[in-house]
Amino acid sequence: MSVADIARTVGYEDSQYFFRVFKKATGQTPLQYRQQHRKQE
């Protein structure tokens, strides 16, 4: 799924705002988070 699709799925209409909230909460961008967790699988 794209970041925009994930943002809409969890209730954010503005994907840029979701991106900022995600980074603040996790300390990583959605792409960094995805890459890190793909390596663990």
ABEGO torsion letter per residue (X at the ends): XBAAAAAAAAGBABAAAAAAAAAAAAGBBAAAAAAAAAAAX
